[in-house]
């Protein structure tokens, strides 16, 4: 572990130094934000682009005078995907580094753990990359805000699309942990609401990280379902697709997926990608997307010049997170914790190159646009998301009243 | 059927681990990392080599040999220095190797998930008992017994194999008889690493090649080796098949406890036969 910590420590110092370089000229002390995320191991495929987007926005903010005349600065810590490591880092950042706020998370477990610490320590925690709805809903409190999509919104966007299609019998394959259950519960409940004759014929719960899916593939083939939802993700979903393909599963049962449309899965799959699958994704390359959002192409170019890589959804989330934090401080006219919380609880809206993000006051939850498309091969034989349809999160998300009910129910449970 | 093919991947990895332990008495925790490096090398080789039918097989050979070379370098450069030390030191060293190798893999290949396409001839499936069965798994089902048979021939029909078997029984005596034990250790370690690399390279087209695959395979391979008997090759074979089948059928019959089942079997074996199914008790 030591070597990795040391390497990332050095790396983080270098990046922070690079990001804050031009700021040195400004005389005022920076606003410091402790950023805890998984910067080693298997989550780096998401967190590296995320950090790139975060630092890109930080540089833009600081180059144009910072926030309230002060530069902002992120101090990075690696949580190794473990809640206890994350809380240790949070204590160190608050106790020794004297940061003003905490931010970060990719794992939902980590996000919930830091949130619990923040509540107890009365520090504002701005959760970023993790997606569980529990963060701001069931387990929400005033010391936590969430700057990116939650499961509820993109799963409902996907269910909205599914409801327009003639499928009645549904099956699913979801990893057997918090996220997998969250996705399937939201999807099946919302689809039932939109399409009451929908019927669940089969359920599959592989363990998280399972590498052999052949028995589930056989089960799905024999389920008699018209369509199925998958919420396995990342390396596990790639393995699932590769194993299901020779069985002809995707020709027989229509494949809906919570994540296969992201480039971290589509690109490695290449010619084995599941053409026809319906899935959400950040399709910045799509003509329709670029027409709807004229500033998107320029942002993509800027990101690519900086990162030497194409952007991902995570990169856009990192970018948005830095601006949302800065905006809240600007509105509070102070970096004081209580004032910034008040700014979050009053809510605000920000325009991004990919559309409007609403920070809702009642739950301090971000509501961004949602995109759902179909996996196709482009002219160069690369799998992409096509026929992308946009729904804004505000049209599908649970209302403030529903959130209040969830919080009350969770409080009741704890008693 | 697919349970059998999973068992075959496991066999390749665990027999290498078992072999290394049998001869050098080192529990090589970095064995999963060798498997991961084999898969990553496979990714690069398939990308670099021209898109021809033979390229896949050449890549398989070169990737696994690359891992063998890595194993040899690690044995000569690091492990040789600590054979006489406390076994705990050896564990710490090989554990450290896991971290070093995973960081190096991240630096060399980057954080993105990778994948290897199956060779076109094996991309489809063939009907068996009226059910489609992926032809690539058939290859694995065919190849692993060939490797097993090859191992048996090497161990029981060659002089080198005889020396290895002798080394598992009494190393000092072997050295006293004038055999270059140091060289034998390097060869065995490289050979064991080759098997791990081959397992990784062969598994690459059926999974995503990603960071973290080292840990997944290590845990299962460890169980296989312990259940089969540390240092026993036939034991590894049987126990790999058992674990592979268990993982496939276990999730169908007892989905909730399939993970526990694996370790429960290990626990039972350890209580009843602490030296494993086909292992020999320590003297």
Interface residues (C-beta under 8 A of the other chain):
Chain A: X1 X3 X4 X7 X40 X41 X42 X44 X45 X47 X48 X176 X205 X206 X207 X209 X210 X211 X212 X214 X215 X216 X218 X219 X234 X235 X236 X238 X239 X242 X243 X246 X247 X248 X264 X265 X267 X268 X269 X270 X271 X272
Chain B: X2 X3 X6 X96 X99 X100 X102 X103 X106 X111 X112 X113 X114 X115 X117 X118 X123 X124 X125 X131 X132 X134 X135 X136 X137 X205 X206 X207 X208 X209 X210 X211 X212 X213 X216 X247 X248 X249 X251 X252 X255 X258 X259
